Amino acid sequence: MSGEQFPASETPTVALAKTASSRKARQDSVSSMETDDYVCIAPSTPLSQAIQAMNRDEGGCAIVCAADGSVVGIFTERDLLTKVVDQEIDLNAPVSNIMSPVVATLTSEATLGDAVAIMNDRGYRNVPLVKNGKLVGSISVFDVIGYLAESYPKTTMNLPPNPNQVMESTDGG
C-alpha cells in the first residue's frame, strides 16, 4: 500500500505569483532538491524508538516502510502531539498503531509545483517520494523553502506579503 501517487500531469495546481521566476520554480523537479535526508522505520518499530528516529529527521517525521521498501505510513510531529502526548500509550507498542497511513506520495519526476500543491491542499509538511512503489526520498516544507531561497534569492526576498499586492519599489524587500 504505497498510497495515492500523483504524476505531474494529474496534480492539482496552486495559484502562485505570476512572475517568470515563480513559473520556473513551479516547474523545477523535486529531484533538484536534496531528497535523501529521510528516516525510514518498520511498522513493528516500538513507538519509543520511532520518536527517537523522528527526532533525528530535520523534517520532523519518520516514514514507515514495509520490508519490501513500500511506504505504508508516516509518523509525524502532528501524530506525536495529537495521538501520544497526554495519552496513556504503551511506548513499546508498534508505531503502526499510531502512524498516519500515507495517502499521497510523489515520484522523483514530480515538480515543485506538484509538491507545493499537495502540501497546501492537504496540509502535509512531508511527502514521501517513491519509484515503482518503493521509497526513494522525502521532501518537507523546509526543503521547499530552503530550495526556493537558494535558487531564487532575489525573487524570494522581494515577495510582497500579499501575492496580489504590487510593490511600488523593490527596496526593503
C-alpha positions in Angstrom: 0.0 0.0 0.0 2.1 2.9 -1.2 -0.7 5.5 -1.1 -2.1 7.7 -3.8 0.6 8.8 -6.3 0.4 12.0 -8.3 2.2 12.2 -11.6 2.9 15.7 -12.7 0.1 15.8 -15.2 -2.7 14.9 -12.6 -1.7 17.0 -9.6 -3.9 19.9 -8.5 -2.5 23.3 -9.2 -1.8 26.1 -6.8 -2.1 29.8 -7.7 1.2 31.5 -7.3 2.5 34.9 -8.1 2.7 35.2 -11.9 6.3 36.1 -12.4 8.8 34.4 -14.7 10.7 33.1 -11.6 7.7 31.7 -9.9 6.6 29.9 -13.1 10.1 28.4 -13.5 10.2 27.4 -9.8 6.9 25.5 -10.1 8.4 23.5 -13.0 11.6 22.6 -11.2 11.8 18.9 -10.5 11.7 17.8 -6.8 14.8 15.8 -7.6 16.6 19.2 -7.8 16.3 19.3 -4.1 18.1 17.2 -1.5 15.6 14.3 -1.0 17.8 11.6 0.6 17.6 13.0 4.2 14.8 10.9 5.5 14.2 8.3 8.2 12.6 5.0 7.4 11.3 2.6 10.1 9.5 -0.7 10.1 5.8 -0.8 11.1 6.8 -3.0 14.1 9.3 -0.4 15.5 8.4 0.4 19.1 6.8 3.9 19.5 9.7 5.0 21.8 12.2 4.2 19.0 10.0 5.8 16.4 10.0 9.0 18.4 13.8 8.9 18.6 14.1 8.3 14.9 11.7 11.2 14.2 13.9 13.5 16.3 16.8 12.7 14.0 14.9 13.9 10.9 15.0 17.7 10.4 11.6 17.4 8.7 10.1 16.0 11.8 8.8 12.7 10.6 9.7 9.0 10.2 8.4 7.2 7.1 7.1 3.8 7.9 8.0 1.2 5.2 7.2 -2.5 4.7 10.1 -5.0 4.3 9.9 -4.6 0.5 10.5 -0.8 0.8 7.0 0.3 0.1 5.6 3.2 2.1 2.8 2.1 4.4 2.6 5.1 6.7 4.2 8.1 8.2 4.8 9.1 11.8 4.9 12.9 12.2 5.2 15.5 14.9 1.5 16.1 14.5 0.8 12.4 15.3 3.0 12.7 18.3 1.2 15.7 19.6 -2.3 14.5 18.8 -2.1 10.8 19.5 0.7 10.4 22.1 1.2 13.4 24.3 -1.1 13.4 27.3 -2.5 9.9 26.3 -2.0 6.7 28.1 0.1 5.0 25.4 2.4 2.0 25.6 5.7 3.3 24.3 6.6 -0.3 23.4 3.6 -0.7 21.1 4.4 -0.7 17.4 4.4 2.6 15.6 1.8 1.1 13.2 -0.8 1.6 15.9 -0.2 5.4 15.9 1.1 6.3 12.4 -0.9 8.0 9.8 -1.5 5.9 6.7 0.2 7.6 3.7 -2.5 9.0 1.4 -0.2 10.8 -1.1 3.2 10.3 -2.5 5.1 11.8 -5.4 7.6 10.4 -7.8 11.1 11.9 -8.3 9.8 13.3 -11.7 7.2 15.5 -10.0 7.6 19.2 -10.0 8.0 21.6 -7.1 4.5 22.9 -8.0 3.1 19.4 -7.6 4.7 19.1 -4.1 3.5 22.6 -3.0 0.0 21.8 -4.3 -0.2 18.6 -2.2 1.3 20.2 0.9 -1.1 23.1 0.6 -4.2 21.3 -0.4 -3.8 18.5 2.2 -1.9 20.3 5.0 1.1 18.0 4.7 4.6 19.1 5.9 6.3 16.0 4.5 5.7 14.0 1.3 7.5 10.7 0.6 9.0 10.2 -2.9 8.6 6.8 -4.5 9.8 4.9 -7.6 8.0 1.8 -8.6 6.2 1.9 -5.3 9.4 1.9 -3.2 10.6 4.8 -1.0 13.5 6.7 -2.7 13.3 10.1 -0.9 11.3 12.6 1.0 10.7 16.3 0.8 9.4 18.7 3.5 8.1 22.2 3.6 11.6 23.2 5.0 13.2 21.6 1.9 11.0 23.6 -0.4 11.6 26.9 1.4 15.4 26.3 1.5 15.5 25.4 -2.2 13.5 28.4 -3.2 15.6 30.8 -1.1 18.8 29.3 -2.5 17.7 29.1 -6.1 15.7 32.3 -6.4 17.0 34.6 -3.7 16.1 37.9 -5.3 12.5 36.7 -6.1 12.0 35.1 -2.7 13.3 38.0 -0.7 11.2 40.5 -2.7 7.9 38.8 -2.4 5.2 41.1 -1.1 3.2 39.8 2.0 0.1 39.6 -0.1 0.5 37.8 -3.5 -2.0 40.1 -5.1 -0.2 43.2 -3.8 2.0 45.1 -6.2 5.0 46.7 -4.6 5.8 50.3 -5.6 9.5 49.6 -5.4 11.8 46.7 -4.8 13.6 48.5 -1.9 13.3 47.0 1.5 12.2 43.6 0.1 
